[in-house]
């Protein structure tokens, strides 16, 4: 038996982490059961940690136990396993490398361009250069960050593969740095280190209205190049006032949302000097995957009815273009990026742009001025959401000259589904695409109009994301963002990082189902990965938020509408704070009204406080906080009692066709037995009245199949298989390649984004109910597949933290064959629809019922 899939803090051979006690992970291959392991760690050839032979089947979350780690240390670690027979296997190896752990490790100075800043002016990209000499280099590392977006080159070659660095954070509280191994880029003798610095999120457009200067007005760079030569000498080049600077390079304008203006006839002169400046935030490592380039797509050239030239890449992505075009000096190529063609077949950006005070955002465009001969270009400091590109130029070109490049966080794919319904298969892949398109260092709502870190989207989708991707590092990074943005009252915000949020929206912080993300995301990660540390680390802030929400029970809020509940129970419900409510139900169910946001939503808010208390009670119990657990359980019980009385008020009656108003209380167990029975019957009637189409909105859509499954799984399949609008499968049926924001998608005069992932949360049900995969504690799964509907087969594969688990079924007449694969060193409890239960060790078994 040997260890495979070795990871440190969920990452493969990470360079530049700052976790002082990083945890080690592996899976097993060959043999059935791991009976012992031995980890040996070395630093520069010296053994710094040796566990000896440890009798244990454990293979995840094993904390490094050597001497306290220091800045820059590279730890090579290996693990050797013993199987169920006692046979010793071969050792396998991995490594991790520490970054700069102390503020004093940074010798570099912050530098900026030497110009006076007018906040109303947009400036070209800054160009910095340092020329230096080296001897025979043995090892070299570059540590770099910026207030803005940076790209570095060493001797004309791009440094690293990460883009949009250093990423998006709440810069006053947290700024990330990257670590690069640049040993092979240095050359003996003279070297040239250059950086370009753009506005990025720091000074550029943020949020729906493209607000600028959200974190500051002065972009700045911090970089430190360290190397060791063959004689053992240590050397360092740092950013400081000796660096050359100019802003006369080819990138004349760069905005992360609006795009770039590029003049290929220009090159930086570096005629000036950088100006030393300062920043109070000490950089930290992200301990997350980088944003990188991925799929490269080719286009079909089309001519619209109006004679316009458009490139169709046949997939809605987040990313940018590269091209190679021969042209004459001065010819211009203008590119505009969009998600759709309008009803007349013309290119449009109407679904992604906002016009405010004669300002249009986002522009999503590139304006390129050619030089004579071959022109090569790739966007550096912007990404766009697009499938179509409008090309306006008098230069000759072919579609093959252009390539679309998908850009997103390099989350490892871990989940796949395949069923007999091709529309569901396509919907699942569309969900994967929308997930990738909305993860450029944080989970966003869309890659176009807003690109906000909406907490509601993130918490709704976290468990689904954790099936499709190795999501724990991304989740912890976003939890850091939520904590950094937490307000002084202890309330998690609706959006994090906070840049780009219009001031009037701050009153929406605390909105039910949005701000709860600060608790729900760590909870979901614990459930999927068994990660207790994410609960321990964030518990103080989670508890603070819970107390804030408890404080809203019975609290007066202006303006609020009377609930009509009796005085006795008012302190057991929450009618406090502005709230989104259910949000985004189909237009013919509950049409959008801005006025709804002015008022509290006592039904939704009270229900979510109960759910919050349930999860806090469970978290507190896991952490051994007995008194806290008892308090949360008591609050949950009182809130449920208040909610049940709220349901007796006519305007909150369960006698409604609004599916959300029935799904939520049923899923969250908010009702007494009599109310539950009534709500179940009323939900079926509501579905009948709506033709078994989806009528839920943002919050309840992820719950509805679970509610129907509890009643009868055939109800769930009946709804899932609906191909009419509104419904999940109507999207791929209409040719969608991603998930729409609104149910109507492009089928409306005011279409919204076509690239949101939240409605794809239904894919979690495909994994854990249709195919029945549940992670159930260390090295164990519970497999509970539930066939139904018109499906003849379904299969899910999940590269869990414990290894690849698979569950599938094939129906043939009255019989159904269930095939389950359990990874090495794991077991599974298999529960089949006929009520039988089996315990399965590793390997593949087929059961026919």
C-alpha positions in Angstrom: 0.0 0.0 0.0 1.2 3.5 -0.8 0.1 7.0 -0.2 -1.2 9.0 -3.2 -2.7 12.4 -3.8 -0.4 14.0 -1.1 -1.5 17.5 -0.1 -0.5 20.2 2.4 -3.4 22.3 3.6 -5.4 20.9 0.7 -2.8 22.2 -1.7 -0.4 20.3 -3.9 3.2 21.2 -3.1 2.4 24.8 -2.0 5.1 27.4 -2.2 4.8 30.4 0.2 2.2 29.4 2.8 2.1 30.9 6.3 0.2 28.3 8.2 2.5 27.6 11.2 1.2 24.0 11.8 0.2 22.9 8.3 -1.9 19.8 8.0 -0.9 16.9 5.8 -3.3 14.7 3.7 -3.1 11.7 1.5 -5.2 8.9 0.0 -4.3 5.2 -0.2 -3.7 2.9 -3.1 -3.1 -0.8 -3.2 -4.4 -2.9 -0.3 -7.6 -2.6 1.7 -6.8 -0.9 4.9 -4.0 1.3 6.3 -2.9 0.0 9.7 0.0 2.4 10.2 1.9 5.3 8.8 5.2 7.0 9.2 5.8 10.6 8.2 9.4 11.8 7.8 10.1 15.5 7.1 13.4 17.0 6.1 14.7 20.5 5.7 17.9 20.8 3.6 18.5 17.1 4.0 18.2 17.1 7.8 15.4 15.2 9.5 13.2 17.7 11.4 10.3 15.5 12.2 9.8 11.7 12.3 6.6 10.3 13.6 8.0 6.8 13.8 5.5 4.0 13.0 2.1 5.2 14.1 -0.7 2.6 14.4 -3.5 4.5 12.7 -5.8 4.5 9.7 -5.8 8.3 9.7 -4.8 10.0 6.4 -6.2 13.6 6.7 -5.7 16.7 8.8 -2.5 15.4 10.4 -0.7 18.5 11.8 3.0 19.0 11.2 4.7 18.2 14.4 8.3 19.2 13.9 10.2 22.2 15.2 8.4 25.5 14.8 8.6 26.5 11.1 10.5 29.5 10.1 10.3 31.9 7.1 11.5 30.5 3.8 11.8 26.9 5.1 11.2 24.2 2.5 10.0 20.9 4.0 10.3 17.7 2.0 8.0 15.2 3.6 7.4 11.5 2.8 4.9 9.0 4.1 5.2 5.2 4.3 2.1 3.0 4.9 1.5 -0.5 6.3 -1.5 -2.4 5.0 -4.0 -4.8 6.7 -1.5 -7.7 6.4 1.3 -5.6 8.1 3.2 -5.3 4.8 5.3 -2.2 4.5 4.8 -0.1 1.4 7.0 2.3 -0.6 7.4 5.9 0.6 6.0 8.7 -1.5 7.0 12.3 -1.2 5.7 15.9 -1.4 6.8 19.3 -0.2 5.7 22.6 1.2 7.5 25.9 1.5 7.0 28.6 4.0 6.7 32.3 2.9 7.6 35.4 4.9 6.1 34.9 8.4 7.2 38.0 10.2 6.7 41.7 9.3 10.5 42.1 9.8 11.2 39.7 6.9 10.1 42.4 4.5 13.1 44.6 3.7 11.5 46.0 0.6 9.9 49.4 0.5 6.6 50.2 -1.1 7.0 52.2 -4.3 4.7 54.2 -6.5 4.8 56.1 -9.7 6.2 59.6 -9.4 3.1 61.7 -10.2 0.5 63.8 -8.4 -2.7 61.9 -8.2 -6.1 63.3 -9.1 -8.8 60.8 -8.0 -11.0 61.8 -10.9 -8.3 60.9 -13.5 -7.5 57.5 -15.0 -3.8 56.8 -15.4 -1.8 54.6 -17.7 -0.1 51.5 -16.2 3.0 52.2 -14.2 6.2 50.5 -15.4 9.1 49.8 -13.0 12.6 48.4 -13.7 15.7 47.3 -11.7 18.9 46.1 -13.4 21.3 44.0 -11.2 24.0 41.4 -11.4 24.2 37.9 -10.0 26.7 35.1 -9.8 26.0 31.4 -10.1 22.5 31.2 -8.6 21.5 28.0 -6.7 18.1 29.1 -5.5 16.0 32.2 -5.8 12.6 33.4 -4.6 10.5 36.5 -5.4 7.9 37.7 -2.9 5.6 40.3 -4.4 2.3 42.1 -3.8 0.6 45.4 -4.8 -2.2 47.8 -4.1 -3.5 47.3 -7.6 -2.7 44.5 -10.0 0.9 43.6 -10.9 2.7 41.5 -13.5 6.4 40.8 -13.3 9.0 39.8 -15.8 12.6 38.6 -15.2 14.9 38.9 -18.2 11.9 39.4 -20.5 10.1 36.2 -19.3 6.9 36.4 -17.3 7.2 35.4 -13.7 4.9 32.6 -12.7 1.5 31.6 -14.1 -0.8 33.4 -11.7 -2.8 36.3 -13.1 -4.8 39.2 -11.5 -2.3 39.2 -8.6 -2.3 39.8 -5.7 -6.1 39.0 -5.7 -9.1 40.7 -4.2 -9.2 41.3 -0.4 -10.3 44.1 1.9 -6.9 45.8 1.5 -6.8 48.0 4.6 -7.1 44.8 6.7 -5.5 42.1 4.5 -3.3 42.1 1.4 -2.0 38.9 -0.1 1.5 38.3 -1.5 2.7 35.6 -3.9 5.9 33.6 -3.7 7.7 32.5 -6.9 10.5 30.2 -7.6 12.6 32.2 -10.1 15.8 30.2 -9.9 15.6 29.3 -13.6 14.9 32.8 -14.7 18.0 34.4 -13.3 21.1 34.4 -15.4 24.8 34.8 -14.5 25.8 38.4 -15.0 23.3 41.2 -15.7 19.6 40.7 -15.0 16.5 42.9 -15.6 13.5 42.7 -13.3 10.4 44.6 -14.5 6.9 45.1 -13.2 3.7 46.6 -14.6 1.2 48.0 -12.1 -2.5 48.6 -12.9 -5.4 49.9 -10.9 -7.1 46.6 -10.3 -9.9 46.4 -7.6 -7.8 48.7 -5.4 -8.3 51.9 -7.5 -10.3 50.7 -10.5 -14.0 49.8 -11.0 -15.7 47.9 -8.2 -19.3 46.8 -7.9 -22.4 47.3 -10.0 -21.9 51.0 -10.4 -18.2 50.8 -11.1 -17.2 52.8 -8.0 -13.5 53.8 -8.1 -10.9 54.5 -5.5 -12.6 52.1 -3.1 -9.5 51.2 -1.1 -7.2 54.1 -2.0 -6.0 56.4 -4.7 -2.3 55.5 -4.8 -1.4 52.2 -6.4 1.9 50.8 -5.2 4.2 47.8 -5.5 6.2 45.8 -3.0 8.7 43.2 -4.2 11.7 41.3 -2.7 13.9 39.1 -4.8 16.2 36.8 -2.7 18.8 34.4 -4.0 21.6 32.2 -2.8 24.7 31.7 -4.9 27.0 28.7 -5.3 29.3 30.0 -2.5 26.5 30.1 0.0 26.2 33.9 -0.2 22.7 35.4 0.3 21.6 38.4 -1.8 18.5 40.5 -2.1 17.0 43.1 -4.5 14.2 45.1 -3.0 11.8 47.7 -4.3 12.9 51.2 -3.2 13.6 54.6 -4.6 16.4 53.4 -6.8 14.1 51.7 -9.2 13.4 53.2 -12.6 9.9 54.2 -13.5 7.7 55.6 -16.3 4.1 55.4 -17.4 4.7 55.7 -21.1 4.4 52.0 -21.9 1.9 50.4 -24.3 -1.0 49.9 -21.7 -2.5 53.4 -21.8 -5.6 52.4 -19.7 -6.3 49.3 -17.6 -9.4 48.6 -15.6 -10.3 45.2 -14.3 -14.0 45.6 -15.5 -13.8 48.2 -18.3 -10.9 46.7 -20.1 -7.7 48.0 -21.7 -6.4 50.6 -24.2 -3.2 49.4 -25.7 -0.8 51.0 -28.2 1.7 48.5 -29.7 3.9 51.4 -31.0 5.0 52.3 -27.5 7.5 50.9 -25.0 8.4 52.1 -21.5 11.3 54.5 -21.3 11.9 54.1 -17.6 13.1 57.7 -17.7 12.0 58.6 -14.2 12.5 57.2 -10.7 10.0 55.4 -8.4 8.8 57.2 -5.3 9.0 55.4 -2.0 5.7 55.4 -0.1 4.1 53.4 2.7 1.3 51.1 3.6 0.2 50.0 7.0 -1.1 46.5 6.2 1.5 43.7 6.5 1.1 41.2 3.6 0.1 37.7 4.3 -0.1 34.5 2.2 -3.4 33.5 0.7 -3.0 29.8 1.4 -5.3 29.4 -1.6 -5.0 28.3 -5.2 -3.9 31.0 -7.7 -6.0 32.5 -10.5 -4.6 31.2 -13.7 -5.3 30.7 -17.4 -7.2 27.5 -18.3 -9.2 26.5 -21.4 -8.4 28.1 -24.7 -11.3 28.4 -27.1 -11.6 29.0 -30.8 -14.3 31.0 -32.5 -16.8 31.0 -35.3 -17.0 34.2 -37.3 -20.5 35.4 -37.9 -22.0 38.5 -39.6 -25.1 39.9 -37.9 -28.2 41.2 -39.8 -26.8 44.7 -39.5 -23.5 43.6 -41.1 -21.5 43.6 -37.8 -18.6 41.1 -37.3 -18.9 39.0 -34.2 -16.8 36.1 -32.9 -18.9 33.3 -31.2 -16.8 31.1 -28.9 -19.8 28.9 -28.2 -19.2 28.9 -24.4 -19.9 31.7 -21.9 -16.7 32.2 -20.0 -14.8 34.6 -17.7 -11.5 35.5 -19.2 -10.0 37.5 -22.0 -8.7 37.3 -25.6 -5.4 36.9 -27.2 -4.7 37.6 -30.9 -2.1 37.6 -33.6 -2.9 40.0 -36.5 -0.9 41.5 -39.3 -1.7 45.2 -39.7 -0.4 48.6 -40.7 0.8 51.1 -38.1 -2.1 53.1 -36.7 -4.9 50.6 -37.6 -7.2 50.1 -34.7 -8.9 47.0 -33.4 -11.8 47.5 -31.0 -13.2 44.5 -29.2 -16.4 44.5 -27.1 -17.4 41.5 -25.0 -20.9 40.3 -24.2 -22.9 37.3 -23.2 -25.7 37.3 -25.8 -27.2 38.5 -29.1 -30.4 40.4 -28.9 -33.8 39.5 -30.4 -32.6 40.9 -33.7 -29.4 38.8 -33.7 -27.2 41.8 -32.9 -24.4 41.9 -30.4 -25.6 43.5 -27.1 -24.3 44.3 -23.6 -27.6 45.4 -22.3 -27.9 42.6 -19.8 -24.6 43.4 -18.1 -24.3 47.2 -18.2 -25.7 49.9 -15.9 -26.0 53.5 -17.1 -25.8 56.0 -14.3 -25.2 59.7 -14.7 -24.0 59.2 -18.3 -21.5 56.7 -17.1 -21.7 53.1 -18.5 -20.3 50.2 -16.6 -18.7 47.8 -17.3 -17.4 48.7 -20.7 -15.8 45.2 -21.3 -13.7 46.4 -24.2 -10.2 46.5 -25.6 -9.0 49.2 -27.9 -5.8 48.2 -29.6 -3.6 50.5 -31.9 -1.5 48.4 -34.2 2.1 48.7 -35.2 3.3 47.8 -38.6 3.6 44.1 -39.2 2.7 41.3 -36.7 0.7 42.4 -33.7 0.4 40.0 -30.7 -1.8 40.9 -27.7 -3.2 39.3 -24.6 -5.2 41.2 -21.9 -3.3 41.4 -18.6 -5.3 43.5 -16.2 -8.9 42.8 -16.9 -11.3 39.8 -17.3 -14.7 39.8 -19.0 -17.7 37.6 -19.0 -18.5 36.7 -22.6 -19.4 34.3 -25.3 -19.5 36.9 -28.1 -17.0 39.5 -29.1 -17.9 42.4 -31.4 -14.9 43.2 -33.7 -14.6 46.6 -35.2 -11.4 47.1 -37.4 -10.2 47.8 -40.9 -7.4 45.3 -40.4 -7.8 42.0 -42.2 -8.2 39.0 -39.8 -9.5 35.5 -39.6 -11.4 33.9 -36.7 -8.5 31.6 -36.1 -6.3 34.7 -35.2 -8.3 35.1 -32.0 -8.3 32.8 -28.9 -10.5 33.1 -25.8 -8.8 32.2 -22.6 -10.8 31.1 -19.6 -9.4 32.6 -16.4 -10.3 31.4 -12.9 -9.0 30.1 -9.6 -7.3 26.8 -10.1 -9.6 24.8 -7.9 -9.1 21.0 -8.4 -12.1 19.3 -10.0 -13.4 16.6 -7.7 -17.0 15.8 -8.9 -18.6 14.4 -12.0 -22.2 13.3 -12.8 -23.6 11.3 -15.7 -27.2 10.3 -16.1 -29.6 9.1 -18.8 -31.0 12.6 -19.1 -28.6 14.6 -21.4 -30.2 17.9 -20.3 -29.3 17.2 -16.7 -25.8 16.3 -17.7 -25.5 19.5 -19.6 -27.0 21.5 -16.7 -24.3 20.0 -14.4 -21.5 21.0 -16.7 -23.1 24.4 -17.1 -22.9 24.7 -13.3 -19.3 23.7 -13.3 -18.6 26.5 -15.9 -20.5 29.1 -13.9 -18.6 28.1 -10.8 -15.3 28.5 -12.6 -16.4 31.8 -14.2 -17.3 33.2 -10.8 -14.1 32.3 -8.9 -11.4 34.9 -9.5 -9.9 34.7 -6.0 -13.4 34.9 -4.4 -16.9 33.6 -5.1 -18.8 36.3 -7.1 -22.3 36.6 -8.3 -21.4 37.2 -12.0 -18.2 38.0 -13.9 -19.7 41.0 -15.6 -22.0 43.6 -14.1 -21.2 43.4 -10.4 -18.5 40.8 -9.8 -19.3 41.2 -6.0 -18.5 38.7 -3.4 -22.1 38.3 -2.5 -22.4 36.2 0.7 -25.8 34.8 -0.2 -24.6 33.2 -3.4 -21.5 31.7 -1.6 -23.4 30.1 1.2 -26.1 28.7 -0.9 -23.6 27.0 -3.2 -20.9 26.0 -0.8 -21.9 22.4 -0.4 -22.4 22.0 -4.1 -19.0 23.6 -4.8 -17.5 21.1 -2.4 -18.7 18.2 -4.5 -17.5 19.6 -7.8 -14.2 21.1 -6.5 -11.7 20.9 -3.7 -13.2 23.9 -2.1 -11.9 24.2 1.4 -9.0 26.6 0.6 -11.4 28.9 -1.3 -14.0 28.8 1.5 -11.4 29.7 4.2 -10.1 32.6 2.0 -13.7 33.9 1.6 -14.4 33.4 5.3 -11.4 35.7 6.0 -13.0 38.3 3.7 -16.2 38.0 5.6 -14.5 38.4 9.0 -12.4 41.4 7.7 -15.7 43.1 6.5 -17.7 42.4 9.7 -19.1 45.6 11.1 -18.7 47.0 14.6 -22.1 45.5 15.7 -20.8 42.0 14.9 -22.8 41.6 11.7 -21.4 39.8 8.7 -21.9 41.9 5.6 -23.9 41.0 2.5 -20.9 41.5 0.3 -17.2 40.9 1.1 -14.7 42.4 0.4 -16.7 45.6 0.8 -15.3 47.7 -2.0 -17.8 48.8 -4.6 -20.8 48.7 -2.2 -22.9 51.8 -2.5 -23.4 53.4 0.9 -27.2 53.0 0.8 -26.7 49.2 0.6 -25.0 49.0 4.0 -28.4 48.8 5.6 -28.9 45.4 3.9 -26.1 43.9 6.0 -27.6 41.1 8.2 -30.1 40.1 5.5 -31.3 36.6 6.2 -29.6 34.0 4.1 -26.8 36.4 3.0 -24.9 37.4 6.1 -25.4 34.0 7.6 -22.7 32.8 5.2 -20.1 33.7 8.0 -21.5 30.7 9.9 -22.9 28.4 7.2 -19.8 28.2 5.1 -17.5 26.9 7.9 -20.2 24.6 8.9 -20.6 23.1 5.4 -16.8 22.7 5.0 -16.7 20.9 8.3 -19.5 18.6 7.2 -17.8 17.8 3.9 -14.2 17.7 4.9 -14.3 17.0 8.6 -12.2 20.1 9.2 -12.6 21.1 12.8 -10.0 23.8 12.5 -12.2 26.0 10.3 -14.8 25.9 13.2 -12.2 26.6 15.9 -10.5 29.4 14.1 -13.7 31.3 13.2 -15.8 30.5 16.2 -15.3 33.9 18.0 -16.7 35.8 15.0 -19.4 33.3 14.4 -20.5 33.5 18.0 -20.5 37.3 17.8 -22.7 37.2 14.8 -25.1 34.8 16.5 -25.4 37.2 19.4 -26.1 40.1 17.0 -29.0 38.1 15.4 -30.3 37.0 18.8 -30.4 40.7 19.7 -32.8 41.4 16.8 -35.5 39.2 18.3 -38.4 41.5 19.3 -36.4 44.6 18.6 -38.2 47.6 17.1 -37.1 48.7 13.6 -38.3 51.7 11.6 -39.7 51.3 9.0 -41.3 48.0 9.8 -44.7 46.7 9.0 -46.7 45.2 11.9 -46.7 41.4 11.8 -50.0 41.0 13.6 -48.6 38.4 15.9 -49.7 38.6 19.6 -47.5 40.6 22.0 -46.6 37.4 23.9 -44.6 36.1 20.9 -43.1 39.2 19.5 -39.8 38.6 21.3 -39.6 35.2 19.6 -39.5 36.5 16.0 -37.4 39.1 14.2 -39.0 42.0 12.4 -35.7 43.9 12.3 -33.5 45.3 9.5 -33.8 45.7 5.8 -33.7 42.3 4.0 -33.9 40.8 0.5 -36.4 38.2 1.5 -36.8 35.3 -0.8 -35.3 37.3 -3.8 -35.6 36.4 -7.5 -38.8 34.3 -7.6 -40.2 34.0 -11.1 -41.7 37.3 -12.3 -45.2 35.9 -12.5 -45.0 34.6 -8.9 -43.5 37.6 -7.2 -42.4 40.5 -9.4 -39.4 42.6 -8.5 -40.1 45.6 -6.4 -37.4 47.8 -4.9 -39.7 48.9 -2.1 -39.5 45.3 -0.7 -35.9 46.0 0.4 -36.9 48.9 2.7 -38.7 46.6 5.1 -37.8 43.6 7.2 -39.0 40.2 6.1 -40.0 38.5 9.4 -40.9 35.1 7.9 -37.6 34.6 6.2 -35.5 36.3 8.9 -37.1 34.4 11.8 -36.7 31.0 9.9 -33.0 31.8 9.3 -32.3 32.7 12.9 -33.6 29.2 13.8 -31.3 27.6 11.3 -28.4 29.8 12.5 -29.1 28.6 16.1 -29.3 25.0 15.0 -25.9 25.2 13.3 -24.3 27.1 16.1 -25.6 24.6 18.6 -24.0 21.8 16.6 -20.8 23.7 16.2 -20.6 24.5 19.9 -21.2 20.8 20.7 -18.4 19.7 18.3 -16.0 22.2 20.0 -17.0 21.1 23.5 -18.8 24.3 24.4 -21.6 22.8 26.4 -23.1 26.0 27.8 -23.0 27.7 24.4 -24.7 24.7 22.8 -27.5 24.7 25.4 -28.1 28.4 24.9 -28.3 28.1 21.1 -30.7 25.2 21.4 -32.9 27.1 23.7 -33.1 30.2 21.4 -33.9 27.9 18.4 -36.8 26.3 20.3 -38.2 29.7 21.3 -37.8 31.1 17.7 -39.6 28.1 16.3 -42.5 28.6 18.7 -42.7 32.2 17.6 -42.6 31.3 14.0 -45.4 28.8 14.4 -47.6 31.5 15.8 -46.5 33.9 13.0 -48.0 31.4 10.6 -51.4 31.8 12.2 -51.5 35.5 11.1 -53.5 35.7 7.8 -50.9 37.5 5.8 -48.3 34.8 6.7 -50.7 32.0 6.2 -49.5 28.7 4.7 -52.5 28.8 2.4 -50.4 30.2 -0.5 -49.2 29.3 -4.0 -45.8 30.8 -3.3 -43.7 27.7 -3.1 -40.9 29.4 -1.2 -43.3 30.2 1.7 -44.0 26.4 2.0 -40.6 25.0 1.2 -38.6 27.0 3.7 -40.6 26.1 6.9 -40.8 22.5 5.8 -37.0 22.2 5.1 -36.0 24.0 8.3 -38.5 22.1 10.5 -40.2 25.3 11.6 -43.7 24.0 11.9 -45.7 21.9 14.4 -47.1 18.5 13.2 -50.4 19.9 12.1 -48.8 22.8 10.2 -46.3 20.4 8.6 -49.0 18.1 7.3 -51.0 21.0 5.9 -47.9 22.7 4.3 -46.9 19.5 2.6 -50.4 19.1 1.0 -50.5 22.8 0.1 -47.1 22.6 -1.6 -48.3 19.8 -3.9 -51.3 21.9 -4.7 -49.1 24.9 -5.4 -47.0 22.8 -7.8 -50.1 21.5 -9.5 -51.4 25.1 -9.9 -48.0 26.1 -11.5 -47.8 23.1 -13.8 -45.0 21.5 -11.8 -42.6 24.3 -12.7 -40.2 25.9 -10.3 -41.7 28.9 -8.4 -39.1 29.3 -5.7 -36.5 32.1 -5.5 -33.0 32.5 -4.3 -33.2 31.1 -0.8 -35.6 28.2 -1.3 -34.6 26.7 -4.6 -31.7 24.6 -3.0 -34.3 23.2 -0.5 -37.2 22.2 -2.7 -36.0 18.8 -3.9 -35.1 17.8 -0.3 -38.6 18.7 0.9 -40.2 16.7 -1.9 -37.9 13.8 -1.4 -38.9 13.5 2.2 -42.6 13.3 1.0 -42.0 11.0 -2.0 -38.9 11.0 -4.2 -41.1 10.8 -7.3 -42.3 14.3 -6.5 -38.7 15.5 -6.6 -38.1 13.8 -9.9 -41.3 15.2 -11.4 -40.1 18.7 -10.7 -36.5 18.1 -11.7 -37.5 16.7 -15.1 -39.6 19.8 -16.0 -38.2 21.3 -19.2 -40.4 24.3 -19.2 -39.5 27.8 -18.0 -39.1 28.3 -15.1 -37.0 25.2 -14.4 -33.5 23.9 -14.3 -33.5 22.0 -17.5 -35.1 24.7 -19.6 -31.7 26.5 -19.5 -29.7 23.8 -21.4 -32.7 23.1 -23.6 -32.5 26.7 -24.8 -28.8 26.3 -25.5 -27.4 27.9 -22.3 -23.8 27.0 -21.5 -23.9 28.5 -18.0 -26.5 29.1 -15.3 -28.8 32.1 -15.5 -29.3 34.7 -12.8 -33.1 34.9 -13.2 -35.4 32.1 -14.2 -36.3 34.0 -17.4 -32.7 34.3 -18.6 -32.8 35.9 -22.1 -36.5 35.4 -22.4 -37.4 38.9 -21.2 -37.1 42.5 -22.3 -34.8 43.1 -19.3 -32.5 40.1 -19.2 -30.0 39.8 -16.3 -26.7 38.1 -16.1 -26.5 34.7 -17.8 -23.6 33.5 -15.7 -24.6 32.9 -12.0 -24.0 29.6 -10.2 -26.6 29.8 -7.4 -29.4 27.9 -9.2 -26.9 25.2 -9.9 -27.0 24.3 -6.2 -29.5 21.6 -7.2 -26.5 19.5 -8.3 -25.8 18.8 -4.6 -29.1 16.8 -4.7 -27.8 14.8 -7.7 -24.7 13.8 -5.7 -26.2 13.1 -2.3 -29.8 11.9 -3.1 -30.0 10.7 -6.7 -26.7 8.9 -6.3 -26.7 9.0 -2.5 -23.1 10.0 -1.7 -22.6 11.2 1.9 -19.3 11.8 3.7 -19.9 10.4 7.1 -17.0 11.0 9.4 -13.4 9.8 9.0 -12.8 7.2 6.3 -16.5 6.4 6.0 -19.3 7.0 3.6 -23.1 6.5 3.7 -24.4 5.6 0.3 -28.2 6.0 -0.2 -29.1 6.1 -3.9 -32.7 6.9 -4.8 -33.7 6.2 -8.4 -36.9 7.7 -9.8 -38.6 9.5 -12.5 -37.9 8.6 -16.1 -34.2 8.1 -15.5 -32.8 4.8 -16.5 -29.3 5.4 -15.1 -27.3 7.8 -13.0 -23.7 7.9 -11.7 -21.7 10.3 -9.6 -17.9 10.2 -9.0 -16.5 12.2 -6.2 -12.8 12.6 -5.3 -13.5 13.1 -1.6 -10.9 14.0 0.9 -10.6 10.2 1.6 -10.4 9.1 -2.0 -12.5 8.5 -5.1 -16.0 7.2 -4.2 -18.5 6.3 -6.9 -22.2 5.5 -6.8 -24.4 4.7 -9.7 -27.5 2.7 -10.7 -29.0 1.3 -13.9 -32.7 0.4 -14.1 -33.9 -2.4 -16.4 -37.6 -3.1 -16.1 -38.5 -4.0 -12.6 -34.9 -4.4 -11.5 -32.2 -1.9 -10.5 -28.5 -2.6 -10.3 -26.6 -0.4 -7.9 -22.8 -0.2 -8.2 -20.7 1.3 -5.5 -17.0 1.9 -5.4 -15.3 2.6 -2.0 -11.7 3.9 -1.9 -8.9 2.1 -0.1 -8.8 2.5 3.6 -12.5 3.4 3.7 -15.8 1.7 4.4 -19.3 2.5 3.4 -22.8 1.8 4.8 -24.9 1.1 1.7 -28.7 1.6 2.2 -30.8 0.6 -0.8 -34.4 1.6 -1.6 -35.7 -1.9 -0.6 -34.7 -1.1 3.0 -31.7 -3.4 3.0 -28.4 -2.2 4.5 -24.9 -3.5 3.8 -21.4 -2.7 5.0 -18.9 -2.5 2.2 -15.1 -2.3 2.4 -13.0 -0.8 -0.3 -13.5 -2.0 -3.9 -16.5 -2.2 -6.2 -19.7 -4.1 -5.5 -22.9 -4.4 -7.5 -26.3 -4.9 -5.8 -29.4 -5.8 -7.7 -32.9 -5.2 -6.2 
